[in-house]
Amino acid sequence: MDSEQNLNSKKHGSERRMLDQNTDRMYWVIGAVLVVGAMIALAVKEYPGLLTAVFDGFRAKLKF
């Protein structure tokens, strides 16, 4: 009985660590998306013509 409980606790412990790792990665992804979004919003507000110029440059290069 004790060995069975020990085996189950080890099994659930490894699942817990995997969930924690995935959760930590998701928080980093969410944080990165928020930082990049804030940077884009700041760029749009401070330099209104910058993104338009960049997109126009991309459009010009993509036309065949």
N, C-alpha and C positions, 0 to 999 in steps of 0.2 A: 504494500500500500504506500509506504513512504517513497519507494523508488518511482512509483507511478505519479505521485504528486510532484516529486522533484523533476521528473521528465516534463510534466505539464507546465511547471513554472518556468523551466528553461525555454520551452517552446514559446510561451506567451511573452517572455522577456525579449526574445529576438524579434518578435513581431512588434513589440513596443518600440524598440530601437529603430526599426525600419520606418514605422509611422512617424517617429520624431524626426528622423532624417528627412523624410519627404515633406513634413510640415515646415521644417527649417528652410528647405529649398524653396518651398512655395512662398514663404515670407520674404526671402531674398528676391524672388521674381516680382512679387507685388511691390516691394520697395523700389526695385530698379525701374519698373513701369511708372511708378509715381514720380520718381526723380526725373526721368526722361520727359514725362508729360509736363512737369513744371518747367523744365528747360525749354521745351518747345513753346509753351505758353508765354514765357518770359521773352523769348526771341521774337515771337509774333507781336507782342506788345511794344517792345523797345525798338525793334527793327522791322517795321511793317512790310517793307519791300524786299526783305532778304529772302523769305521763303518763296515769294513770287518769282524772284530772279532765279533761284535755284531750280524751281519746278519748270520754268521756261527753258532753262539750259538743258534739263533732262529731256523735255519734249522735243527740243531742236535736235538733240543727238539721237533720239529714238526714231525720228522720221527718216524714212528711206528715200 
